[in-house]
Amino acid sequence: MSIQEIAVSNNQKKQLLKAINKDEVLFQEDNGDLVVSVAAYLNFKQEADPGPLEAIVGEDTLDFNAEYFVFS
């Protein structure tokens, strides 16, 4: 399993939670980290252009070869 960890601000976390409201795509861990399933996100992203992750954290930050993104 490959995981890409990305540091984000609390403001960006709030934006992500608001933009992605599907539990199969994004969930919040007990420690406050946000976890995104890349495969589920790519399906979700087809409905939104540009995708919310790209708009909030920047497309060049994301490695879509990972299985999960963890925003801390």
N, C-alpha and C positions, 0 to 999 in steps of 0.2 A: 504494500500500500504506500503510495507516495502522497506526501502532504506538503503544501507550500504554506509557510507561516508568514503573515503580513501584518506589520504593525499599523494600526489605524487609531485615529482620535475617537473619543467618546461621541463626538458629533457625527463622525462618519458611521459609527456603529448604529446610532439612532436612525440615520438615513437608510442604511442597509435594511434594518428591521422594518422600516416603513415601506421600502420599495419592494421587498421580497417577502410576501406574506404566506408562502406555501411551506409547510413543515417538512415536506420531502426534499425541498431545495435548501433551506436554511434553518438551522436550529441554534439555540443559545445554550451553552454548557453552564453548569453550576458556577464556574469561576468567572463567567461573563464573556468568555470567548464566543465568537460566532463561527459556526462551521457550515461550509457550503459544499454540497456534493456537486462536483464539476459536471458529471453526466446529467444529473437532474437540472442543473442550472442551464446547460446548453439547450435542453428541451424547453425550459421556461423562457429563455431568452428569445426564442423564435417569435414570441408574442410582443416583445418590446425591442425597439430599435432606436437609439443604441441600448444595449443591455445596461441594467442599473449598476452592476459591478464596474463596468468600464467607465460609466459616467461618474461614479463616486470615487473610485481609487485609481483610475487610469488604466488603459488597456495594456500599456507597456509593463505594468507591474505584475500582471497575471500570467502564469504559466499553465496553459490549458492541458498540458501533458500530465499534470498532477491529478490525483483522484479527488482530493479535498483541498479547499482553501480554509485556513484557520486565521481569523482576524482577531488579533489580541491588542 
